[in-house]
Structures are given as structure tokens and as C-alpha cells.
Amino acid sequence: MGALLSAGDFERVLGSLHGIDVCGTLRAIGKTVFAETDPHELIRRYLAELDVLVGGSSVFNVLAHCDYPRRYWPAERVGDYDDSDFEEEYRTVFRTLASSGRALEINTRSPMASVSQLRWWWEEGGDAVSFGSDAHEPSRVGDRFDVAVDVAEAAGFRAGRDRFDFWRR
């Protein structure tokens, strides 16, 4: 991966995690794996693996959608997702990320990162956020950035030097 990235001229490289080991098999995070696993345990395992990714790789400079599994949270079965149930796990990831000097992405694909998560990021030493729409379609690029700005500002982050810069605390 490092060779591929060093061959290009990239402004930002995002790191993300979309799957975890389930009984010895790499499984994509989605409705199926949530149906087969305790949702709270799955989130805890995901965040533990995310911490391993952040601590074990320096090829990316922005951690994307740290709460990716939340998209598939089975609220109808276990109730609404509550960030505070996983506060310590998020904080662990954020400490590792902050100590590396990298940024955290506010991903605007539903559900959006919470003010609580961004405050934990700040409290753990994180000083920069970026915005990503995870659009996968040109017409969706920038969707809900107005809401992401509100979330970032509510957590104490402010715009950088120009519209392409990280937001900082």
C-alpha cells in the first residue's frame, strides 16, 4: 500500500474499516453480521480493531467514518444507538489517532457523527477534523455539509485558513 501511495501525489488519504473477523472469517459490517452477533459486542470489537488500524498504519492522514457500523445498527431489535455506551472505546481510538497527529473525518452519510464524539475527540487531544460526504455519486458530493459544519462548530472546531483546510480547535 505504501508503494502505491508514494507513487501518487495525494492531498489526503483516508483510512477506514468496513469489516471485522467473525469466527475466523473477515465479514463486512452490515445488517447480516448485526443479526448474527450481539450489536454492542460487535461495536466494541469494531472499535478495538479500528484502534489497531490507527496504531498500526501510517499511510493515511484522516480517519474516515469511525462509527461506520452505526449505519446498520438494529434499532428495531435493541433500541436506539447511544454513543455513550461506547465512550471509552471511542476515546481509546481518538487518543491513538490524536497522538499520531492525524485528523478525524465528519462523514455526512447518515447517521452523522455526534457532537459528543467530536468533543471526546477534542478532549483526547484531537485538533483537526475534515468533512466527507461518502457520496459515491458526483451529484451527492457535499451533501449535508451545512449540518456537519453545525456539528463541528458545536463541538468547538472552526474553519481553517481556506475552504480546503482542516477545521481546527
C-alpha positions in Angstrom: 0.0 0.0 0.0 2.8 2.4 0.9 4.4 2.0 -2.5 1.1 2.7 -4.3 0.5 5.8 -2.3 4.1 7.1 -2.7 3.7 6.8 -6.4 1.0 9.4 -6.5 0.5 13.0 -5.4 -2.3 12.8 -2.9 -3.6 15.7 -0.9 -5.4 13.5 1.6 -5.5 9.7 2.2 -8.4 8.4 4.2 -8.2 5.3 6.4 -11.3 3.3 7.2 -12.5 -0.1 8.4 -15.5 -1.9 6.8 -15.2 -5.4 8.2 -14.0 -7.4 11.2 -13.2 -11.0 11.9 -16.2 -13.1 12.9 -15.3 -16.7 13.9 -12.2 -16.6 11.8 -13.8 -15.1 8.7 -13.5 -11.5 7.6 -17.0 -10.2 7.4 -18.4 -6.9 6.1 -20.1 -4.8 8.6 -23.8 -4.7 7.7 -27.3 -5.9 8.6 -26.4 -9.6 8.3 -23.4 -9.5 10.7 -25.5 -7.5 13.2 -28.3 -10.1 13.0 -25.7 -12.8 13.9 -23.8 -11.0 16.6 -24.6 -9.1 19.8 -24.7 -5.5 18.5 -23.0 -4.0 21.5 -20.2 -6.6 21.3 -19.9 -6.0 17.6 -19.4 -2.3 18.0 -16.8 -2.9 20.8 -14.9 -5.3 18.6 -15.1 -2.9 15.7 -13.7 -0.1 17.7 -10.9 -2.3 19.1 -10.0 -3.3 15.6 -10.1 0.4 14.5 -7.6 1.2 17.2 -5.3 -1.5 15.9 -5.7 0.0 12.4 -4.9 3.5 13.5 -1.9 2.4 15.7 -0.5 0.0 13.1 -0.7 2.1 9.9 0.7 5.5 9.0 -0.3 5.5 5.3 -3.4 7.6 5.9 -3.8 11.1 7.4 -7.6 11.2 8.0 -9.6 8.5 9.8 -12.9 8.2 7.9 -16.3 7.4 9.4 -15.1 6.0 12.7 -18.7 5.0 13.5 -19.3 3.2 10.3 -21.3 0.3 11.8 -23.8 2.7 13.2 -25.3 2.8 9.7 -26.5 -0.7 10.3 -27.5 -0.6 14.0 -30.6 -2.8 14.5 -32.6 -0.2 16.5 -35.8 -2.2 16.0 -34.2 -5.1 17.9 -32.1 -3.4 20.6 -33.2 0.3 20.7 -31.5 3.4 19.5 -27.8 3.7 19.2 -26.3 5.6 22.1 -22.7 6.9 21.7 -22.2 6.9 25.4 -22.5 3.1 25.6 -19.1 3.1 23.7 -17.5 6.2 25.1 -14.4 4.5 26.4 -13.8 2.6 23.2 -14.2 5.8 21.1 -11.9 7.6 23.4 -9.2 4.9 23.0 -9.3 5.2 19.2 -9.3 9.0 19.5 -6.3 9.0 21.8 -4.3 6.8 19.4 -5.3 8.9 16.4 -4.6 12.2 18.2 -1.1 11.0 19.2 -0.3 10.4 15.6 -1.2 14.0 14.6 -3.9 12.9 12.1 -7.4 14.3 11.6 -10.9 12.8 12.1 -13.5 12.9 9.4 -17.0 14.1 9.9 -18.8 11.9 7.5 -22.2 13.3 6.3 -23.7 10.0 5.3 -26.4 9.1 7.7 -26.1 8.9 10.6 -23.7 11.7 11.1 -21.1 11.9 13.8 -22.4 13.3 17.1 -21.3 16.4 18.9 -20.4 14.0 21.8 -18.0 12.1 19.6 -16.3 15.3 18.4 -16.0 16.6 21.9 -14.4 13.3 23.0 -12.0 13.7 20.0 -11.1 17.2 21.2 -10.7 16.1 24.9 -8.4 13.2 23.8 -6.1 15.7 22.0 -7.6 15.7 18.5 -7.1 19.1 16.9 -8.4 18.7 13.4 -11.5 17.5 11.5 -12.3 17.2 7.9 -15.6 16.7 6.1 -16.5 13.9 3.8 -19.8 13.0 2.1 -19.1 9.4 1.2 -21.2 10.2 -1.8 -20.2 7.5 -4.3 -22.1 9.7 -6.9 -21.0 13.1 -8.2 -24.3 14.7 -7.5 -24.1 13.8 -3.8 -20.7 15.3 -3.1 -21.1 17.8 -0.3 -24.5 16.5 0.9 -25.3 17.8 4.4 -22.1 19.7 4.8 -24.2 22.5 6.3 -25.2 20.1 9.1 -21.6 18.9 9.5 -20.5 22.5 10.0 -23.1 22.9 12.7 -21.9 19.8 14.5 -18.2 20.8 14.2 -18.9 24.3 15.5 -21.0 22.9 18.4 -18.0 20.8 19.4 -15.6 23.8 19.3 -14.0 23.4 15.9 -13.5 26.4 13.5 -12.8 26.7 9.8 -9.2 26.6 8.6 -7.2 29.0 6.5 -9.3 28.2 3.4 -12.2 26.1 2.4 -10.0 23.1 1.7 -8.1 23.2 5.0 -8.9 21.1 8.1 -11.1 22.6 10.7 -9.2 23.1 14.0 -9.9 23.7 17.6 
